[in-house]
Amino acid sequence: MVAFRQFLLKIHSRCNLACDYCYVYESADQSWRDRPRAMAPGTVLRVAAHIAEHARTHGLSEVHVVLHGGEPLLVGAVRLDAVLRTLADALDGVAALHVTLQTNGLRLAEDPALLPVLARHGVRVGVSLDGTEAGHDRHRRRPDGRGSHAGVARALRLLSEGPHRALYAGLLCTIDLTADPVETYEALLEFAPPRLDLLLPHATWHTPPPGLPGRTAPPRTAPGADPGEPVPYARWLCTVFDRWYGAPRRETGIRLFEEIAALLLGGSAHSEAVGLAPLDLVVVETDGTIEQADSLKVAYDGAPATGLDVFRHTFTDAARHEAFRARQRGRAGLAPVCGTCPRSAVCGGGLYAHRYHPGTTPTPFAAPSVYCPDLAVLVDHIAGRLRRDVNAAMSAVAGPVPS
């Protein structure tokens, strides 16, 4: 059993945007419709007590809480402050509490009371932004159809240029193949993010990624057997990697690239997206139900469900649940085709949700990622750049070969 160290709390289940790719509202799982809008104070109290209990039971020196939604800032400043005080009180003297919040950013500019609350509790803030104004507004629109880029930009200026800069955790961008990769990257740089997350659109073999409607059958052999396989996501990411890696100075961090590089160099990564580290994240919905990673909502209705909740179960109960244990088997939990692939220790089979194919056995997640060919090309591309640099550095240290 692997103890949880990351607790994602859905403190509000509704949103003030209507993004067309949203995995919560536009995917197969529609359980949000039957859940309360906000997590009740009693539920927050119960969650906080269970987190503290889990930390004591498993000897955790620190825990990470992610406040999420919907749009978590819709709870308002007063209720947000109460949530954060409840968590801090429960963890006081038990474990160090690190809190982050993922937001679309709009409420930061609309409600001046929010940033002081976040600052008082030292909450790090990640903001979703999809690059240029045109690229962002293509997908991230308000319910009335208006774009949201201008509002997010105002919020980011408050966050990145004002006295609350220390709270700024970075930007999250979902890849759009129709957007120029370098323009997208440089538009994100305009807001001086400490770090970027570039996310592949959530997709499965049953619902293929945008731009790849024919990718419906998992490969039977390791990638590389079919050099004609289209890999537009790899091309997009490799272009950004070359621009980022080749810059004369470090402009920002990009988590996907950094973690692939760390794994290639023999290090470790702590991401759902790559590597074989066991998953240590658990989700709590607004009604107190305990679920698996939110991204599973793209697979089928009820995919993240465990049948557990914070009123009848502990997080140790959840950690023992087969659904979580299935995510902690390392290489043994990958698809058979991954066993013959030299990249599997790096890509880790891809994000678990992206492996869904209803025809695979023994589980519908026993396939490689629907992005398998793209991940293979990306890993090889980064490996090639690193290899050239390592070889060059070694030659420089060794000096010319004596004649």
Buried (B, 14 or more C-beta within 10 A) or exposed (E): EBBBBBBBBBBBBBBBBBBEBBBBBBBBBEBBEEBBEBBEEEBBBBBBBBBBBBBEEBEBEEBBBBBBBBBBBBBBBEBBBBBBBBBBEBBEEBBEBBBBBBBBBBBBBEBEEBBEBBBEBEBBBBBBBBBBBBBBBBBBBBEEEEBBBBBBBBBBEBBBEEEBEEBBBBBBBBBBBEBBBBEBBBBBBEBBBBBBBBBBBBBBBBBBBBBBEEBEEBBEEBBBEEEEBBBBBBBBBBBBBBBBBEEEEEBBBBBBBBBBBBBBEEEEBBBBBBBBBBBBBBBBBBBBBBBBBBBBBBBBEBBBBBEBBBEEBBBBEBBEBEBBBBBBEBEEBBBEBBEEBEBBBBBBBBBBBBBBBEEBEEEBBBBBBBBBBBBBBBBBBBBEBBEEEEEEEEEEEEEEEEE
